[in-house]
């Protein structure tokens, strides 16, 4: 039995929900290793899935089907990202009002304990300083109060592709960005945690244990404790499998693919460019066992 992550690498719920439902009906999908090209068959039968961990900015396409998934024996919970950044950083994300309303509907459907908010990542820069994030978090947490109990956050990692994409924003729009020292991160995280506590929302620090404490918990995005609570029979097969330093996740099979999410977020580590994602999405087939065929051309290096 495996936990299925759908997906850290792309937004399956928003853009590929019909493929996902088709693969659940088929009982399997294929995952292609992005580095070696090896193909792996992943069982999606209910009896082989401990849980589905669903990551998205737009859960609405999947929501009408959630009752049927429960009836078939699937267990699941959602991570829903709502940041509300300027369009220079989030060129095609859902408008904040629509995103909040979709989150509320999802929470009403599955319960606040299974609808997790991601205010993630935090990007500090000339137009998005600490005061900006406090205002955004204050406004969003007010609207999500009672609809979620957890908020996951991290500070942006400046991977090679992230630096290149943020540099494009700097050239086009004059926005500049910084990699803040630990002390500044901690000050902002504590202020956010205080706002969250006032609304019944606990903050969880993703892959940064230096920020844990003072009301901030260690993040376990693929959460063994939560899955054990959902289904006690899972305890024996849950194994820690961190994806990077300070990660608290247990093992899962991610069925997504890089360079397939067209939301176009400049800070995204999983997409070289929106153009690359659109090219692959155009060749997507709902009935294929793979999410998307390989890119027609090799993307630029990511390091």
Helices and strands as residue ranges (DSSP letters): E 2-6, H 12-15, H 17-26, E 28-32, E 39-43, G 46-48, E 49-56, H 60-63, H 66-71, E 76-81, H 96-110, G 112-114, E 115-118, E 124-125, H 130-144, E 150-153, H 160-173, E 177-178, H 182-197, E 202-205, G 209-211, E 216-218, H 224-230, G 232-237, E 253-254, H 274-282
